[in-house]
Amino acid sequence: MATTAETVTETNTATGAKIFADMNDRAKGAMERGTKLFDEANGFTKGNIEALVESGRIAAKGFEAMGQEAVDYARRSFETMTSNMRALASAKSPTEFARLQADFARAAFDQAVAETSRSTEAMLKLAGEIVQPISNRVAVVADRVKTAA
């Protein structure tokens, strides 16, 4: 019986060692896959943050340029208004005054419409540029979802 007990013990020990080795291999594989997924997620998050930073940089630069353009427009408008006031002050008759005033009002309206159109186009263009880095990241996500599916 000692032989049978030894055989059973050896068999059980070998089976236990095999089971633990298999569990160890599976645990290592799971750990490696987890590490790989964590690294991929970390890289993915880094890409997202970089896209947000780039988007913010574009926004700041665009708003700065638009602010400068608004200041330039205000300066030009003030200069035009000053010139118009001088012209109105030098009018020789009420008819000339009314004609100058109507011309100035028409020119101011046309300029305001043109400036509004330009500003709107610039804002829409800037919005597209701001969203582009984020849109690129969405495309990356869509590609990953397609390949994962």
C-alpha positions as CSV (number, residue, x, y, z in Angstrom):
1,M,0.0,0.0,0.0
2,A,2.9,2.3,0.5
3,T,3.5,2.2,-3.1
4,T,0.0,3.1,-4.0
5,A,0.0,6.0,-1.4
6,E,3.3,7.2,-2.8
7,T,1.9,7.0,-6.4
8,V,-1.2,8.8,-5.4
9,T,0.8,11.5,-3.6
10,E,3.2,11.9,-6.5
11,T,0.2,12.0,-9.0
12,N,-1.6,14.5,-6.8
13,T,1.6,16.6,-6.4
14,A,2.3,16.5,-10.1
15,T,-1.4,17.4,-10.9
16,G,-1.3,20.2,-8.3
17,A,2.0,21.6,-9.7
18,K,0.5,21.4,-13.2
19,I,-2.7,23.3,-12.1
20,F,-0.7,25.9,-10.3
21,A,1.7,26.3,-13.2
22,D,-1.3,26.7,-15.6
23,M,-2.9,29.2,-13.2
24,N,0.4,31.1,-13.0
25,D,0.7,31.2,-16.8
26,R,-2.9,32.4,-17.1
27,A,-2.3,35.1,-14.4
28,K,0.8,36.2,-16.2
29,G,-1.1,36.4,-19.5
30,A,-3.9,38.3,-17.9
31,M,-1.4,40.7,-16.3
32,E,0.3,41.3,-19.6
33,R,-3.0,41.9,-21.4
34,G,-4.0,44.2,-18.6
35,T,-0.7,46.1,-18.8
36,K,-1.1,46.3,-22.6
37,L,-4.7,47.7,-22.3
38,F,-3.6,50.1,-19.6
39,D,-0.7,51.4,-21.8
40,E,-3.1,51.7,-24.8
41,A,-5.7,53.6,-22.6
42,N,-2.9,55.8,-21.3
43,G,-1.7,56.6,-24.8
44,F,-5.3,57.1,-25.9
45,T,-5.9,59.5,-23.1
46,K,-2.7,61.4,-23.8
47,G,-3.9,61.8,-27.4
48,N,-7.2,63.2,-26.2
49,I,-5.5,65.6,-23.9
50,E,-3.2,66.7,-26.7
51,A,-6.2,67.3,-28.9
52,L,-7.9,69.4,-26.3
53,V,-4.7,71.4,-25.7
54,E,-4.3,72.0,-29.5
55,S,-8.0,73.0,-29.7
56,G,-7.5,75.5,-26.8
57,R,-4.4,76.9,-28.5
58,I,-6.2,77.4,-31.7
59,A,-9.1,79.1,-29.9
60,A,-6.9,81.4,-27.9
61,K,-5.0,82.4,-31.1
62,G,-8.2,82.9,-33.1
63,F,-9.9,85.0,-30.4
64,E,-6.8,87.1,-30.0
65,A,-6.8,87.8,-33.7
66,M,-10.5,88.6,-33.7
67,G,-10.1,90.9,-30.8
68,Q,-7.3,92.8,-32.6
69,E,-9.6,93.0,-35.7
70,A,-12.4,94.4,-33.5
71,V,-10.0,97.0,-32.1
72,D,-8.9,98.0,-35.6
73,Y,-12.5,98.3,-36.8
74,A,-13.4,100.5,-33.8
75,R,-10.3,102.7,-34.5
76,R,-11.3,103.0,-38.2
77,S,-14.9,103.7,-37.3
78,F,-13.8,106.5,-34.9
79,E,-11.6,108.0,-37.5
80,T,-14.5,107.9,-40.1
81,M,-16.9,109.4,-37.6
82,T,-14.5,112.2,-36.8
83,S,-14.0,113.0,-40.5
84,N,-17.8,112.9,-41.0
85,M,-18.4,115.3,-38.1
86,R,-15.9,117.7,-39.6
87,A,-17.7,117.4,-43.0
88,L,-21.1,118.0,-41.4
89,A,-19.8,121.0,-39.4
90,S,-18.6,122.5,-42.7
91,A,-21.9,122.1,-44.5
92,K,-23.0,125.3,-46.1
93,S,-26.7,124.6,-46.2
94,P,-29.3,122.4,-44.5
95,T,-29.7,120.5,-47.8
96,E,-26.0,119.8,-48.0
97,F,-26.1,118.8,-44.3
98,A,-29.0,116.4,-45.0
99,R,-27.3,114.9,-48.1
100,L,-24.0,114.4,-46.2
101,Q,-25.8,112.8,-43.3
102,A,-27.7,110.4,-45.6
103,D,-24.5,109.5,-47.4
104,F,-22.7,108.9,-44.1
105,A,-25.6,106.8,-42.7
106,R,-25.7,104.7,-45.9
107,A,-21.9,104.2,-45.8
108,A,-22.0,103.3,-42.1
109,F,-24.8,100.7,-42.6
110,D,-22.9,99.2,-45.6
111,Q,-19.7,99.0,-43.5
112,A,-21.6,97.5,-40.5
113,V,-23.1,94.8,-42.8
114,A,-19.7,94.0,-44.4
115,E,-18.0,93.8,-41.0
116,T,-20.7,91.6,-39.6
117,S,-20.4,89.3,-42.5
118,R,-16.7,89.2,-42.2
119,S,-16.9,88.5,-38.5
120,T,-19.4,85.8,-38.9
121,E,-17.3,84.0,-41.6
122,A,-14.2,84.4,-39.4
123,M,-16.1,82.9,-36.3
124,L,-17.4,80.0,-38.3
125,K,-14.0,79.3,-39.7
126,L,-12.5,79.5,-36.3
127,A,-15.1,77.2,-34.9
128,G,-14.2,74.6,-37.5
129,E,-10.5,74.9,-36.7
130,I,-11.2,74.6,-33.0
131,V,-13.2,71.4,-33.4
132,Q,-10.8,69.8,-35.9
133,P,-8.3,68.3,-33.4
134,I,-11.3,66.8,-31.4
135,S,-12.9,65.6,-34.6
136,N,-9.6,63.8,-35.5
137,R,-9.7,62.0,-32.1
138,V,-13.3,61.0,-32.7
139,A,-12.2,59.4,-35.9
140,V,-9.5,57.5,-34.1
141,V,-12.1,56.2,-31.6
142,A,-14.4,55.2,-34.5
143,D,-11.6,53.3,-36.1
144,R,-10.7,51.5,-32.9
145,V,-14.4,50.6,-32.3
146,K,-14.6,49.2,-35.9
147,T,-11.4,47.1,-35.5
148,A,-12.6,45.9,-32.0
149,A,-16.0,44.8,-33.3
